[in-house]
């Protein structure tokens, strides 16, 4: 248990610490290059835990792990500026722009480098995500089933986007909770236009449609492990068996998953048809209840078919750039929907969420941890470029505005902008912390936090 906890803590420190340090190094390096005086380089906020001073700069780690900062002489409008070359606000606008923008730029470069490194040593991705959207599983009483979607339907357009793959389609569904989606469906050569509204599901209020591919992990049919003493073992089910029918329900043709069909079968003893060494065999199983599920004591194989490639360094960088562009596009799409109130704020995560994902990624392997770090770094870089006061994007926006109007903003205006930005950040911190806490609560408490 202690090893488990310590590994999670170390993975969080590694991921969050690296991303923050790289960001601040961008500001720090350009400021030093331009001979702007840097008073402090800090990871975290609040009271200092430990640190040291070298030359004019204090390097320190602080108690509140919510980011970091580089404190430059003369960067705050309220300071008494002397016009010295060491002061940030005494420098030309193009120099201030470079200092402000290099933090986010370093995060974006880190994301590209990390993914390129992972892809160079081992490139793989689930094959299904790049394939066309063909319905394999349509879950009982889901919005998809109620709208008449059938197994075998090809979804050739979603909200005007032609020929989506599963990756694009699932993202569209996830971000469309309680919002009508326009689908174009191809069924047996006929085109059907269908309007369907995904349900908000879970504490994150993600969109749920109930239509999935007919391949793992969504269509789990092959038995991986049989629990001792459970009904499956008693019935003679073996690892490697493929469960193809529950009673008269053909799982593949009906487009239903095993758990759903077992849950809805009222029989005390259920007949399963399994495929073993190419031969069909029928077995009688008596499921047991666990919560609202009916189980038989098996673990199904969730192995996905993967696309594996060997890439040159140049190809790895190209794949990394393409993937980062795709992620950035998704980030802006979600941000746009957040501002339009089409996506729930419950989808936002903060430091606790980052810690949870870091621990899970560390368990999966070092490459998964690096991919998570790349994703977080890219998010941090993009978010810091948004024109929100106090963030780097706010500084950049002010510099661009002053360049356009050809005069500096007055001190009272700057102070008011800073105050607004600080309030916005506090509100955002409250929202993401609330979301993180809600996600950590037991499911039994979910009814108190709709």
C-alpha positions in Angstrom: 0.0 0.0 0.0 2.8 2.4 0.9 4.6 1.6 -2.4 1.3 2.3 -4.2 0.9 5.7 -2.5 4.5 6.7 -2.9 4.5 5.9 -6.6 1.4 8.0 -7.2 3.0 10.9 -5.3 6.2 10.7 -7.3 4.3 10.5 -10.6 2.3 13.7 -9.7 5.5 15.5 -8.7 7.2 14.4 -11.9 4.3 15.4 -14.2 3.2 18.6 -12.6 6.6 19.7 -11.6 8.1 19.2 -15.0 5.3 21.0 -16.8 5.4 24.0 -14.5 9.2 24.3 -14.5 9.4 24.2 -18.3 6.8 26.9 -18.5 8.5 29.2 -16.1 11.9 28.5 -17.7 10.5 30.0 -20.9 9.8 33.3 -19.1 13.1 33.1 -17.1 15.4 32.4 -20.0 14.1 35.2 -22.2 14.2 37.7 -19.3 17.8 36.8 -18.5 18.7 36.9 -22.2 17.3 40.4 -22.4 19.0 41.4 -19.1 15.7 42.0 -17.2 16.3 41.5 -13.5 14.6 38.3 -12.2 14.0 38.5 -8.5 12.4 35.1 -8.0 11.9 31.8 -9.8 9.2 29.8 -7.9 7.4 26.5 -8.3 4.1 26.8 -6.4 2.7 29.7 -4.5 2.5 30.8 -0.9 5.0 30.2 1.9 8.5 28.9 0.9 9.2 25.3 1.7 12.9 25.4 0.6 15.1 27.3 -1.8 18.4 29.1 -2.4 19.7 32.3 -3.8 22.1 32.6 -6.7 23.1 36.1 -7.8 20.1 38.4 -8.0 17.5 35.5 -8.1 15.9 33.5 -5.4 15.0 29.9 -6.5 12.3 28.3 -4.3 9.6 25.7 -4.0 6.4 26.9 -2.3 3.6 25.2 -0.3 0.7 25.6 -2.7 1.3 23.4 -5.8 -1.0 25.2 -8.2 1.6 26.5 -10.7 4.6 28.8 -10.4 5.9 32.2 -11.3 8.9 34.3 -12.3 9.0 37.6 -10.5 10.7 40.4 -12.5 11.7 43.8 -11.3 9.1 46.4 -12.4 6.5 44.1 -13.8 3.6 45.4 -11.7 2.0 48.7 -12.6 1.9 49.8 -8.9 5.7 49.6 -8.5 7.8 52.8 -8.6 9.4 52.6 -12.0 12.7 54.4 -12.5 13.1 53.6 -16.2 16.0 51.3 -15.5 16.9 48.8 -18.2 16.4 46.0 -15.7 12.7 46.8 -15.3 10.1 44.7 -17.2 7.7 47.6 -17.9 10.5 49.9 -19.0 11.4 47.6 -21.9 10.0 47.9 -25.5 6.7 46.1 -26.1 8.3 43.5 -28.4 10.6 42.4 -25.6 7.8 42.2 -23.1 5.8 40.2 -25.6 8.7 37.7 -26.0 9.0 37.2 -22.2 5.2 36.7 -21.8 4.8 34.3 -24.8 7.7 32.0 -24.2 6.1 30.3 -21.2 3.2 28.9 -23.3 5.6 28.3 -26.2 7.8 26.1 -24.1 4.8 24.1 -23.0 3.7 23.5 -26.6 7.3 22.6 -27.6 7.5 20.1 -24.6 4.2 18.5 -25.8 5.6 18.1 -29.3 8.9 16.7 -28.1 7.4 14.2 -25.6 4.9 12.8 -28.2 7.6 12.6 -30.8 9.8 10.7 -28.4 7.1 8.3 -27.5 6.1 7.7 -31.1 9.7 7.2 -32.2 10.3 4.4 -29.7 6.8 2.9 -30.0 4.0 4.2 -32.1 0.6 2.5 -31.4 -3.0 3.6 -31.2 -6.4 1.7 -31.0 -7.3 0.8 -34.6 -11.0 1.4 -34.0 -10.5 5.1 -33.4 -9.5 5.8 -37.0 -12.2 3.6 -38.5 -15.5 4.8 -39.9 -18.5 5.0 -37.6 -20.4 1.8 -37.9 -22.8 0.9 -35.1 -21.9 -2.4 -33.5 -23.4 -2.1 -30.0 -26.7 -0.2 -29.5 -27.5 -0.3 -25.8 -31.0 -1.0 -24.4 -33.2 2.1 -23.8 -30.3 4.4 -24.8 -31.0 7.6 -26.8 -29.6 5.7 -29.8 -32.0 2.8 -29.5 -34.9 5.2 -28.8 -34.0 7.1 -32.0 -34.1 3.9 -34.0 -30.3 3.5 -34.6 -29.6 -0.2 -35.5 -26.5 -2.4 -35.4 -24.8 -2.1 -38.8 -25.9 1.6 -39.4 -23.1 3.7 -40.8 -23.0 7.3 -39.5 -21.6 9.3 -42.4 -22.1 12.8 -41.0 -22.5 14.3 -37.6 -23.5 18.0 -37.2 -22.3 18.7 -40.7 -19.0 16.9 -40.3 -18.6 14.4 -43.1 -17.2 10.9 -42.7 -16.2 11.1 -39.0 -14.1 8.4 -37.5 -14.9 6.9 -34.1 -12.5 9.3 -32.3 -14.2 12.3 -33.7 -17.7 10.9 -33.2 -17.2 10.0 -29.6 -15.8 13.4 -28.8 -18.8 15.0 -30.5 -21.1 12.9 -28.4 -19.2 13.5 -25.2 -19.5 17.3 -25.6 -23.1 17.4 -26.8 -25.0 16.4 -23.5 -28.7 17.5 -23.7 -28.0 19.2 -27.1 -29.5 17.9 -30.3 -27.1 16.3 -32.8 -27.9 16.0 -36.5 -26.9 12.6 -37.9 -26.8 11.3 -41.4 -27.2 7.5 -41.4 -26.6 5.0 -44.2 -28.7 1.9 -43.8 -28.8 -0.8 -46.5 -28.1 1.8 -49.2 -30.7 4.3 -48.0 -29.8 7.7 -46.4 -31.7 8.6 -43.2 -31.5 12.0 -41.5 -31.9 11.7 -37.7 -31.9 14.2 -34.9 -30.8 12.7 -31.6 -30.0 14.2 -28.2 -27.3 12.6 -26.0 -28.1 12.3 -22.3 -25.9 14.0 -19.6 -24.3 11.1 -17.7 -22.1 10.8 -14.7 -20.8 13.5 -12.4 -19.0 15.1 -15.4 -22.3 15.5 -17.3 -20.7 13.9 -20.4 -22.9 13.1 -23.4 -24.1 9.5 -23.7 -25.7 8.1 -26.8 -25.4 4.4 -26.3 -23.8 3.4 -29.6 -20.4 1.9 -29.8 -18.1 -0.1 -32.2 -18.5 -3.9 -32.3 -14.9 -4.4 -31.2 -13.1 -4.4 -27.8 -13.4 -2.8 -25.4 -17.1 -2.2 -26.1 -18.1 -5.6 -27.3 -16.5 -8.0 -24.8 -17.2 -11.6 -25.8 -14.0 -13.6 -25.1 -13.5 -15.0 -21.6 -10.1 -14.0 -20.2 -10.4 -15.3 -16.6 -12.9 -17.5 -14.7 -13.3 -16.8 -10.9 -13.1 -19.9 -8.7 -16.3 -21.1 -7.2 -18.5 -18.7 -9.2 -21.3 -19.8 -11.5 -19.2 -19.7 -14.7 -16.7 -22.2 -13.3 -19.5 -24.4 -12.0 -21.1 -24.4 -15.5 -17.8 -25.4 -17.1 -16.9 -22.1 -18.9 -13.2 -21.9 -19.7 -10.7 -19.1 -20.6 -10.8 -18.6 -24.3 -14.5 -19.4 -24.7 -16.4 -16.8 -26.8 -19.9 -16.1 -25.5 -22.1 -15.6 -28.5 -25.6 -16.0 -27.2 -27.5 -15.4 -24.0 -30.8 -17.4 -24.2 -32.1 -16.6 -27.7 -30.2 -13.3 -28.0 -27.4 -13.4 -30.5 -25.0 -10.8 -29.0 -23.4 -9.8 -32.3 -26.5 -9.7 -34.5 -28.5 -7.9 -31.8 -25.8 -5.4 -31.1 -26.0 -5.9 -27.3 -23.2 -6.5 -24.8 -23.1 -9.4 -22.4 -23.7 -7.5 -19.1 -26.8 -5.7 -20.5 -28.4 -8.9 -21.7 -27.7 -10.8 -18.5 -29.2 -7.9 -16.5 -32.4 -8.0 -18.5 -32.8 -11.8 -18.6 -35.3 -12.6 -15.8 -34.5 -16.4 -15.7 -32.9 -17.7 -12.6 -30.8 -20.1 -14.7 -29.6 -18.7 -18.1 -28.5 -20.7 -21.1 -25.3 -19.4 -22.7 -24.0 -20.5 -26.0 -20.2 -20.4 -26.2 -17.8 -21.0 -29.1 -14.9 -23.3 -28.1 -12.4 -24.6 -30.7 -14.8 -23.7 -33.4 -17.7 -25.7 -31.9 -20.8 -24.3 -30.3 -21.7 -25.5 -26.8 -24.6 -24.7 -24.5 -24.1 -24.2 -20.8 -26.5 -23.4 -17.9 -25.4 -20.6 -15.6 -27.1 -19.2 -12.5 -26.1 -15.5 -12.3 -25.7 -13.8 -8.9 -26.5 -10.2 -8.1 -24.0 -7.4 -7.2 -25.8 -4.1 -6.9 -28.0 -3.7 -10.0 -25.8 -6.1 -12.0 -26.2 -9.9 -12.7 -22.7 -11.5 -12.8 -21.5 -15.0 -13.5 -17.9 -14.6 -12.3 -15.8 -14.0 -15.4 -13.4 -11.4 -16.7 -13.7 -10.7 -20.4 -10.8 -9.8 -22.7 -10.6 -6.0 -23.2 -7.6 -6.2 -25.5 -7.9 -3.7 -28.4 -6.6 -4.2 -31.9 -3.7 -1.7 -32.1 -2.1 0.0 -35.1 1.7 -0.4 -34.5 4.3 1.4 -36.7 8.0 1.9 -36.8 8.6 5.6 -37.4 11.8 7.5 -38.3 12.5 10.5 -36.2 11.1 12.8 -38.9 7.9 10.8 -39.1 7.6 10.7 -35.3 7.7 14.5 -35.3 5.2 14.8 -38.0 2.8 12.5 -36.2 3.4 14.4 -33.0 2.6 17.8 -34.6 -0.5 16.4 -36.3 -1.7 14.9 -33.0 -1.0 18.2 -31.1 -2.9 20.2 -33.7 -5.9 17.8 -33.3 -5.8 18.2 -29.6 -5.6 22.0 -29.8 -8.6 22.0 -32.2 -10.5 19.9 -29.6 -9.5 22.2 -26.8 -10.8 25.3 -28.6 -14.0 23.5 -29.7 -14.7 22.6 -26.0 -13.8 26.1 -24.8 -16.2 27.6 -27.4 -19.0 25.3 -26.2 -18.2 26.2 -22.6 -18.7 29.9 -23.3 -21.9 29.1 -25.2 -23.0 26.9 -22.2 -23.3 23.9 -24.4 -20.9 21.9 -22.3 -21.1 21.5 -18.5 -18.4 23.1 -16.3 -18.3 19.7 -14.6 -16.0 18.5 -17.3 -13.2 20.8 -16.1 -10.5 19.2 -13.8 -7.9 20.7 -11.5 -4.8 19.6 -9.6 -6.6 16.6 -7.9 -7.8 15.3 -11.2 -4.2 15.7 -12.6 -2.9 13.8 -9.6 -5.4 11.0 -10.2 -4.6 10.7 -13.9 -0.9 10.8 -13.2 -1.2 7.9 -10.8 -3.2 5.8 -13.3 -0.8 6.6 -16.1 2.2 5.7 -14.0 0.6 2.3 -13.4 0.1 1.8 -17.1 3.7 2.5 -18.0 6.2 5.3 -18.5 5.1 6.0 -22.1 1.6 6.6 -20.9 2.9 8.9 -18.2 4.8 10.9 -20.8 1.8 11.1 -23.1 -0.3 12.4 -20.2 2.5 15.0 -19.4 2.4 16.1 -23.1 -1.4 16.5 -22.9 -1.2 18.5 -19.7 1.6 20.6 -21.0 -0.3 21.4 -24.2 -3.4 22.3 -22.2 -1.4 24.6 -19.9 0.3 26.3 -22.9 -3.0 27.0 -24.7 -4.9 28.1 -21.6 -2.1 30.5 -20.7 -2.5 32.1 -24.2 -6.2 33.0 -23.5 -6.7 36.8 -23.1 -7.5 36.5 -19.4 -5.9 39.1 -17.1 -3.2 37.9 -14.8 -2.4 35.0 -17.3 0.3 35.3 -19.9 -2.4 35.8 -22.6 -3.7 38.8 -20.6 -0.3 40.4 -20.6 0.0 39.7 -24.3 -3.5 41.1 -25.0 -2.6 44.4 -23.1 0.7 44.7 -25.1 -1.2 44.2 -28.4 -3.9 46.7 -27.4 -1.4 49.3 -26.4 0.4 48.8 -29.7 -2.8 49.4 -31.6 -3.9 52.5 -29.7 -0.3 53.8 -29.6 -0.3 54.6 -25.9 0.0 52.8 -22.5 -3.0 52.1 -20.4 -3.2 54.2 -17.2 -2.4 52.8 -13.8 -6.0 52.7 -12.6 -7.1 50.7 -15.7 -4.2 48.2 -15.3 -5.1 47.7 -11.6 -8.7 47.1 -12.4 -7.8 44.6 -15.1 -5.6 42.8 -12.7 -8.3 42.7 -10.1 -10.8 41.3 -12.6 -8.3 38.6 -13.7 -7.6 37.6 -10.1 -11.3 37.2 -9.4 -11.7 35.1 -12.5 -8.9 32.8 -11.5 -10.2 32.4 -8.0 -13.7 31.4 -9.4 -12.1 29.0 -11.8 -10.0 27.4 -9.0 -13.2 27.0 -6.9 -15.0 25.3 -9.9 -12.3 22.8 -10.7 -11.6 22.0 -7.1 -15.3 21.3 -6.5 -15.3 19.1 -9.6 -12.2 17.2 -8.4 -13.7 16.7 -4.9 -17.0 15.4 -6.3 -15.2 12.9 -8.5 -13.5 11.4 -5.5 -16.6 10.9 -3.4 -18.2 7.4 -3.2 -20.9 6.7 -5.8 -23.5 6.4 -3.0 -23.1 10.1 -2.3 -23.7 11.0 -6.0 -27.4 11.8 -5.4 -26.4 14.7 -3.2 -24.3 16.3 -6.0 -26.4 16.3 -9.2 
